[in-house]
Amino acid sequence: MAKTEDLRMLALDSLLEMQKNETPCHIYIRNVLEAHGYLSVREKNFYRRLTEGTLENRIKLDHVIDIFAKTKTKKMKPMIREILRMGTYQILYMNSVPDRAAVNESVKLAQKRGFYSLKGFVNGILRSISREKDRISFPGRENFTEYISVNYSIPEFLAERWIREFGPEKTEIMAKAFLEVPPLSVRIRRNQSQVIKEMENAGITVVKGPWLPYAFILKGASSVAELEPFRRGDITVQDVSSMLAVEAAGIREGMNILDLCAAPGGKTILAADMLNGTGQVISRDLTESKTMLIGENLMRCGTSNVRVEVRDAAIPDEELFGWADVVIADLPCSGLGVIGRKPDIKYYADQRRIDALSALQKDILKNAVRYLKKDGVLIYSTCTVTEEENLHNVQWIKENLPVRAGDLTEYMPEKLRKEPSLKEGYLQLLPGVYPCDGFFISRFILKNG
């Protein structure tokens, strides 16, 4: 059993490393837990909660620290700043950790990392926070941008644009949703009754997911990879919003499907299942590591009518011109719809990155339409909520590519069919407003002649 102080040290090192190298937190934390497989479930949960919680609440934690510190967080040494963030998070959010322990362990971390002279600084700030935690003031709604930014740890750049694009009410709903634990959403591919019974016998609660008959939420599963139904390919991990993107394609048996930027393969497998062993899916992504992941999931699921290829979607492939009945273009994006699953994404968002991604998406879309047969369908989707990558790109597609918008209404579940944008060929799903990740789906049909 690891000492709790060692787990805090592990969390500290993780936070510093992720911030220094902009390593995606979901990947870094997964790798750390795999490398420390000897930790108990309780220890893994402690490490994960402390690391993820400190990261996703960074702005709010800095606000609290700055109230009590003469040297503000922006001017602190990175090591001390991260130790204070961790200590403050434990005091404010981790009821299982006594405040005294949070303070003392933070002081020990400072000492162990060679900041002996600053142990009094750390001790004083955290003791003040512990003493005053029920009287700490936060920005009110009169300055709504600051209110959203501090209370929900959303950078002001994002808070401002969401308020402008979606309005104050939806912005707060979305910001609040990002701080909730995201559900484990799965698709049951086959043997539904048997799989549900098997998981319930293993102590897992299986809840019907929104909208689609094969979408479910698992509660109480510590690791889906350890579940026998997952190992034999009866279930795949996939958010219902991603499932809807494939539903929007109207796939029928015998079709040719091209899935661009396909890793980890959830849409590829759903498309192949819809083909029911007929037709073909070509599933592509940019690197060997990504296509290997697709291949592993295909093998686990026993899916045979799929060909996996390493290919840069921004470079045209003349051999496939006019081949596809459906092209699924779920393209690289800013990922701002999945902040709840990848909380570090919000800190790296800026206009330059968004504009660069929008330009890349256009380059790929120019190629995507060339792969379509007559009357072929293009599905353009992202897991983000920016206008530049979604609505602006829809308009650009209409004006620059030989396609027309396709009415989405008949392909969407009954409960979504009143959305007015469906007739215009697109749907923007916002987390919290809808019971799913933030996701954008649009449908286009190749013009004749």
CORBEL-V92294 format. One record per backbone hydrogen bond with DSSP energy under -1.0 kcal/mol. CO is the residue of the C=O (numbers start at 1). NH is the residue of the N-H. E is the energy in kcal/mol with one decimal. If there is no record, write none. Layout:
# CORBEL-V92294
co = <CO & CO>
nh = <NH & NH>
e = <E & E>
This chain:
# CORBEL-V92294
co = <3 & 4 & 5 & 6 & 7 & 8 & 9 & 10 & 11 & 12 & 13 & 14 & 15 & 16 & 17 & 18 & 24 & 25 & 26 & 27 & 28 & 29 & 30 & 31 & 32 & 36 & 40 & 41 & 42 & 43 & 44 & 45 & 46 & 47 & 48 & 49 & 50 & 51 & 52 & 53 & 55 & 57 & 58 & 59 & 60 & 61 & 62 & 65 & 65 & 72 & 73 & 77 & 78 & 79 & 80 & 81 & 82 & 83 & 84 & 85 & 86 & 87 & 88 & 89 & 90 & 93 & 94 & 98 & 99 & 100 & 101 & 102 & 103 & 104 & 105 & 106 & 107 & 108 & 109 & 110 & 111 & 115 & 116 & 118 & 119 & 120 & 121 & 122 & 123 & 124 & 125 & 126 & 127 & 128 & 132 & 143 & 144 & 145 & 146 & 147 & 148 & 149 & 155 & 156 & 157 & 158 & 159 & 160 & 161 & 162 & 163 & 167 & 168 & 169 & 170 & 171 & 172 & 173 & 174 & 176 & 177 & 183 & 184 & 185 & 186 & 187 & 191 & 192 & 193 & 194 & 195 & 196 & 197 & 199 & 200 & 205 & 207 & 210 & 212 & 214 & 215 & 216 & 217 & 219 & 223 & 224 & 227 & 228 & 229 & 229 & 230 & 234 & 236 & 239 & 240 & 241 & 242 & 243 & 244 & 246 & 247 & 252 & 255 & 256 & 256 & 257 & 258 & 259 & 262 & 265 & 266 & 267 & 268 & 269 & 270 & 271 & 275 & 280 & 281 & 282 & 283 & 284 & 285 & 287 & 288 & 289 & 290 & 291 & 292 & 293 & 294 & 295 & 296 & 297 & 298 & 298 & 305 & 307 & 309 & 312 & 317 & 318 & 320 & 324 & 325 & 326 & 327 & 328 & 329 & 329 & 335 & 337 & 338 & 338 & 342 & 344 & 345 & 350 & 351 & 352 & 353 & 354 & 355 & 356 & 357 & 358 & 359 & 360 & 361 & 362 & 364 & 365 & 367 & 368 & 369 & 370 & 371 & 373 & 376 & 377 & 378 & 379 & 380 & 381 & 382 & 383 & 386 & 387 & 390 & 391 & 392 & 393 & 394 & 395 & 396 & 397 & 401 & 402 & 404 & 408 & 409 & 413 & 414 & 416 & 419 & 421 & 422 & 422 & 425 & 427 & 429 & 430 & 434 & 434 & 439 & 440 & 441 & 442 & 443 & 444 & 445>
nh = <7 & 8 & 9 & 10 & 11 & 12 & 13 & 14 & 15 & 16 & 17 & 18 & 19 & 20 & 21 & 22 & 28 & 29 & 30 & 31 & 32 & 33 & 34 & 35 & 36 & 39 & 44 & 45 & 46 & 47 & 48 & 49 & 50 & 51 & 52 & 53 & 54 & 55 & 56 & 57 & 58 & 61 & 62 & 63 & 64 & 65 & 66 & 68 & 69 & 75 & 76 & 81 & 82 & 83 & 84 & 85 & 86 & 87 & 88 & 89 & 90 & 91 & 92 & 93 & 94 & 95 & 97 & 102 & 103 & 104 & 105 & 106 & 107 & 108 & 109 & 110 & 111 & 112 & 113 & 115 & 114 & 118 & 119 & 122 & 123 & 124 & 125 & 126 & 127 & 128 & 129 & 130 & 131 & 132 & 135 & 147 & 148 & 149 & 150 & 151 & 152 & 154 & 159 & 160 & 161 & 162 & 163 & 164 & 165 & 166 & 167 & 171 & 172 & 173 & 174 & 175 & 176 & 177 & 178 & 179 & 180 & 185 & 218 & 238 & 216 & 236 & 195 & 196 & 197 & 198 & 199 & 200 & 201 & 204 & 203 & 219 & 217 & 212 & 215 & 188 & 209 & 186 & 207 & 205 & 226 & 227 & 231 & 232 & 234 & 235 & 233 & 189 & 187 & 243 & 244 & 245 & 246 & 247 & 248 & 249 & 250 & 255 & 280 & 325 & 326 & 282 & 328 & 284 & 265 & 269 & 270 & 271 & 272 & 273 & 274 & 275 & 278 & 257 & 307 & 259 & 309 & 262 & 311 & 291 & 292 & 293 & 294 & 295 & 296 & 297 & 298 & 299 & 300 & 301 & 302 & 303 & 281 & 283 & 285 & 315 & 320 & 321 & 323 & 373 & 377 & 258 & 379 & 260 & 331 & 381 & 338 & 438 & 341 & 342 & 345 & 347 & 348 & 354 & 355 & 356 & 357 & 358 & 359 & 360 & 361 & 362 & 363 & 364 & 365 & 366 & 368 & 369 & 370 & 371 & 372 & 322 & 324 & 376 & 446 & 327 & 444 & 329 & 442 & 331 & 440 & 337 & 390 & 392 & 394 & 395 & 396 & 397 & 398 & 399 & 400 & 401 & 403 & 447 & 445 & 411 & 412 & 416 & 417 & 419 & 422 & 426 & 408 & 425 & 443 & 441 & 439 & 434 & 432 & 436 & 429 & 382 & 427 & 380 & 406 & 378 & 404>
e = <-1.6 & -2.1 & -2.0 & -2.3 & -2.3 & -2.6 & -2.6 & -2.0 & -2.5 & -2.3 & -2.4 & -2.7 & -1.9 & -2.1 & -2.3 & -1.2 & -2.6 & -2.9 & -1.3 & -2.3 & -2.3 & -2.4 & -2.1 & -2.2 & -1.3 & -2.0 & -2.6 & -2.4 & -2.0 & -2.5 & -2.8 & -2.7 & -2.4 & -2.5 & -2.9 & -2.5 & -1.9 & -1.9 & -3.0 & -1.6 & -1.3 & -2.6 & -2.5 & -1.9 & -1.9 & -2.7 & -2.6 & -1.1 & -1.4 & -1.8 & -1.1 & -2.8 & -2.3 & -2.1 & -2.5 & -2.1 & -2.5 & -2.5 & -2.7 & -2.5 & -2.2 & -2.0 & -2.5 & -2.8 & -1.0 & -1.0 & -1.8 & -2.2 & -2.4 & -2.8 & -2.7 & -1.3 & -2.1 & -2.2 & -2.0 & -1.9 & -2.1 & -2.9 & -1.6 & -2.8 & -1.9 & -1.5 & -1.4 & -2.3 & -2.7 & -2.6 & -2.0 & -2.3 & -2.2 & -1.9 & -2.3 & -2.4 & -2.2 & -2.3 & -2.6 & -2.4 & -2.6 & -2.5 & -2.7 & -1.9 & -1.7 & -1.3 & -2.4 & -2.9 & -1.3 & -2.6 & -2.2 & -1.9 & -2.5 & -3.3 & -1.1 & -1.9 & -2.2 & -2.1 & -2.6 & -2.7 & -2.5 & -2.0 & -1.8 & -1.1 & -1.3 & -1.1 & -2.6 & -1.7 & -2.6 & -1.9 & -2.9 & -2.5 & -2.3 & -2.4 & -2.3 & -2.5 & -2.2 & -2.3 & -1.6 & -2.6 & -3.1 & -2.6 & -1.4 & -2.3 & -2.6 & -2.9 & -3.0 & -2.7 & -1.3 & -1.7 & -2.2 & -2.0 & -2.4 & -1.1 & -1.4 & -3.0 & -2.8 & -1.5 & -2.2 & -1.2 & -1.0 & -2.2 & -2.2 & -1.4 & -1.4 & -1.6 & -1.9 & -2.2 & -1.8 & -2.9 & -2.9 & -2.7 & -1.8 & -2.5 & -2.0 & -2.8 & -2.5 & -2.4 & -2.0 & -1.4 & -1.4 & -3.0 & -2.9 & -3.0 & -2.5 & -3.3 & -3.0 & -2.2 & -2.6 & -1.4 & -1.9 & -2.7 & -2.5 & -2.0 & -2.4 & -2.4 & -2.2 & -1.9 & -1.0 & -2.1 & -2.1 & -3.1 & -1.5 & -1.8 & -1.7 & -1.3 & -2.1 & -2.9 & -2.9 & -2.6 & -2.9 & -2.3 & -1.1 & -2.1 & -1.8 & -2.7 & -1.4 & -2.0 & -1.8 & -1.2 & -1.1 & -2.1 & -2.7 & -2.2 & -2.4 & -2.3 & -2.0 & -2.1 & -2.7 & -1.8 & -2.0 & -2.2 & -2.6 & -2.0 & -2.5 & -1.8 & -1.0 & -1.2 & -1.1 & -1.6 & -3.2 & -2.4 & -2.5 & -2.6 & -2.4 & -3.5 & -1.6 & -1.5 & -2.7 & -2.2 & -1.1 & -3.0 & -2.3 & -2.2 & -2.1 & -2.7 & -2.2 & -1.8 & -2.0 & -2.4 & -2.3 & -2.5 & -2.8 & -1.5 & -1.4 & -1.9 & -1.2 & -1.9 & -1.5 & -1.8 & -2.7 & -1.6 & -2.3 & -2.4 & -1.8 & -2.4 & -1.4 & -2.0 & -3.5 & -1.7 & -2.3 & -1.8 & -2.9 & -2.8 & -2.4>
